[in-house]
């Protein structure tokens, strides 16, 4: 059953009527509702098109968090052949919020990092809702160092509300682990490509998204803190999250204009959750194109290009 967001109620009503008519036709062959269904489908599509052509930053935040959006595991399953997961940070434990491993992307060997939220209650608990502890970032560093040693490009699928804020995580050096992961991204002598597939929240996202090329899905968000967190700090009122989302410039369009990201990956009408296969295919195409840009480049050139890319963000804003 499709899950509708609050602002999608006009579409939900129309699609509900379509389902009712289809059930009526199935129960009584003598009743023909095909023409009425076709008319309602046209209206539903036009309503969806109208809604998604003028989404506010807060509505985009809701779409980015949609429970039915494809997660990192879906991208890995569809795009990475012969995927072999690698577990553990070799220091403390395994963190299932971060998926890491080796595989082949369109025939070429790569290393893969992904933040997994989980698609149902059991999976969300297993993956801690995509909020990594220090072990997750240290595991990512271990895999990036492995990739650098063997000349493997790194592909990251970013989708997290932020790093896990628990006491234990802080005691084990959460901030240091995030900083080390960001440093590892910057120091890679191989190309790394990051795609914000849902939420790109805080340092927890930056730790995997400091890449040679950073892409965002059309309705993804990327920010230094969640809108709710920003509202709580600025106004001591998390109910002003909608206002914060607008002020923070969290959308793909805003971040492309600010040169924080390199390109936007279009989503199907109604969001990635309405056609995951098309969305994943589009991500695969843009990742392949980005990796091809670095063909034949030396490790020092790759590092220099990445460094200049991030320094240019500050210069362009200055």
N, C-alpha and C positions, 0 to 999 in steps of 0.2 A: 504493500500500500504506500502510495506516495505521501511524503511528509511536506506540507505546505507551510511557508513562513507567514507571519502575520500580514505582511503587506501584499501577499499573493491571494488574499481572500476572494477577490473577484474571479480569478482564474480557478480557484478551488471550487467555487460555486458552479461554474460552468462545467468543469470536468466531472463534478458530482452528478450533474444532470445527464451528462453523456453516459456515465456508468449505469445510471438508473434506466435509461432508454435501452441500453444494451442488454441489461438483465431482463427487461420486459420483452424484448425481441426473442431472447433465448427461451423464455418460458412460454411464449405464444407465437408460433410461426406465422399465424395469420395477420399479425400486427407488423406493419412495415414502418420502421423509424429511421431508415437509412438517410433520407433527405434531411430530416431534422437533426440527426447526429452530425451530418456533414456541415450543416449551418452552425451548430454549436461548436464544432471543432475549429471552424474558421474564426468564430468570435473569440474562442479561448486563445488561439494563437495570436490574434491581433491584440488582445488584452495583455498577454505575456510580453509581446514585443513592445507595447507602449510602456509597461511597467519597467522593463529592463533597459529601456533607452534613456531613462532618467533616474537611475538609482542614486540615492543619497549615500554619503560615506557610511552612515550607520546601517543602511540596508545592505550595502556591500559587505559590511562586517558580518551581518547575519548570514549572507550567502556563503561567505568564506568559512563559516563555522557549521554549515549545513551537515547534518549527520550522514547524509547519503553521498557526499562528495567522495570521489576516489581518493584513497589514502596512499601513503608511500608504498605499502605492500602491494597495492594494485598496479602501480607504475612499475615496480620491480618485476612482478610476475609477467607483465605484458611486454616490457621492453628489454629485460635482461635475461639472456639465455645462459643455461648452465650456472645459475647463481649458487654460490657456495657461501652460506652465512659464516661470519666470524664472530665469536662471542668473547666477552670478558675484556677487562682493561689490564690484566696481568698485575694488578695492584691490590684490588679490593674485591670486586664482584662483577657480575653481568648486569647490564641495565637494558631492559627490553623496550624502553622508550625510543632508543636509537637502534635502527637496523643497520648493520654493516656487513660487507662481504665483497667477494670477487665474482666476476661473471663476464659475459660477452655482450656488448652493445652493438648490434648490427655487424656482428662478426669480429669486432675488435675487443681485446681484453680491457676491462675497466675495473676500477674500485667504486663501490657504491655506498653512499651514506643516506639514511632516511629517518625522519622522525615520524613514528607511527602512533596515531591516536587510538586506533581500534574502531571497528565497525559496529560492535554491539557491546552490551554491558560487560560481559565476561572479558572480551578483548580489551576494552577500555581500562579495566582494572589491571589486566596483565601488563599492558603497556603504559600504565600510569598516566593515561590521557595525553600521551605524547610529551609529558614534562620530564625531561631527563635529570638525573642526579649526576654528580661529578663523574661517576664511573662511565656514564654514557659519552661524555665529552672526551674522557681519557681513552676510551675505546676508539672513538673517531680519530683521535690523534695517532693512535697505534696503526690504524688502517691507512691513514694518510701517509705516514712515514714508510709503510710497506709499499704503497703505491709509488711514492717518490723513488724508492730504492730500485724498483723494477720498471720504472717508466710507464706507469699505467695512469691514464687520465682519471679524474675523480668526478663523479656525478652525484649531486646532492639533491634530495627531495625534502624541502623544508615545510614543516607543518606543525607548529607548536604555539601554545598560548604563552610559553616562556619556560625557563628552567624551573625545576621543582624548588619551591621556597621553604622546604621543611628544615627543621633544626639539624637533623642528621646530615643533610646535604651541605648545610653551611659549615658544620663542624669538620667535614671532610674536604673543604676547600672548593666550594662551588664556583666562586668568582675566579679563583686561580685556574680552575679547570676550563672555564669558558675562555679566559684570556689565552691559555695555552692552545686551545683549539683554534681560536682566531689567528694566533701567531702561526700555527701550522698551515692554515689555509694560505696565508700571505707568503709563506716561505716555500711553497711547493714549486719544484722545477718542472712540473707537468701541468697541463691545463686542467682547471677545475671549473665545472659549470654547475650553478645552483638554480633551482626552480622553486619559487614560492608557490606551492600548490593549494594552500589554504590560508592559515594564519602564519605570519612571520612575526612572532612576538619576542621583543626584547633581545637581550644578549643571547638567550637560548637559541634564537634563530640566526643571529649574526655569526655565532660560533661555527656554523656550517655553511653560511651564505656569503662569506668573504671570498668571492670567487672571481676568476678571470672574466666570466660572464654571468650576470645575474638576471634571470627572467622571472616574470610574475604572470600567473593566470589572470585573466581579465577581471575577475571578481574576487581575487585574493587581496589580503591586506598585509602591510609590513610596517612595523612601528617599534619605537623604543620601549613602549609600555602599552598595555591594553587600554582601550578607551575608558573602561570602568576604573582601572587603576589611576589613570591620569585625572579623572573627575574626582576621585577620592582625595588625591593629593592637592589638586588645585582648588577645589571648592568644598572639600570634605562632604561630597555628596555623589555617590556612585550613580544616582539616578540621572545625572547630567552626562552620562556616557555618550549620548547622541551628539551633544554639543562638542564634547571632547574629540570625538571621531572626526568631525568636520574641521576643527581647528588644527588637528595633528597632521593632516595631509597623509592619510594612511592608504589611499587607493593607488592602484597601478598607474593611473593617469597622472596623479600628483607626483609620484616618485619618478616617473619617466621624465617629466618636465624638470625635476630637480636633479636629473642625471644620477640618481641613486641606483636605478636599474637600467638595463640595456635595451630591453624590448618587452612588449606585452604579448602573451599568447592568448588569442581569442578563444572564448568559450562558446559552446552551442547556446542557442536561444534558451533562456531559462536557467543557465548555469551548468557547470560541469556535471552535476549530479543527474541531469536529464539525459546526457549521452556520454558516459564515461569513456567509451571506446574511442569516439572522435576526439575527445579532449586528450587522452593519453597519446593517441597518434600524433596530434599536433605538437605535443611536448617532445615526443621522440624526434620529430622533424627538426625542431629548432635547436635541440641539443646536438644532433648530428651536424647541422650547419655550423654551429659554434665551434665544435671540436675540429672541424675541417679547417677553420681559420688558422689553427696553430700547427698545422702539418708542416714539418720541416724546421720549426723554430727551435732554437737551443734553449736549454734550461734557464740560462741567464737572461735571454730575451723574454721568455715567458714571465719570469719574476719581474723584470723591468716594466713590461707592459701592464701587469697587474698593479704594480705599485703606482704607476702613473695614472692609471684609471681611478684609483681611490683618492689620490692626491687631488685629482681634477675636480672631485666633488666639492671639496672645500674651497677650491679656487673659484669655481663657478658660482658658489653661494656668496663669495666675498665680494 
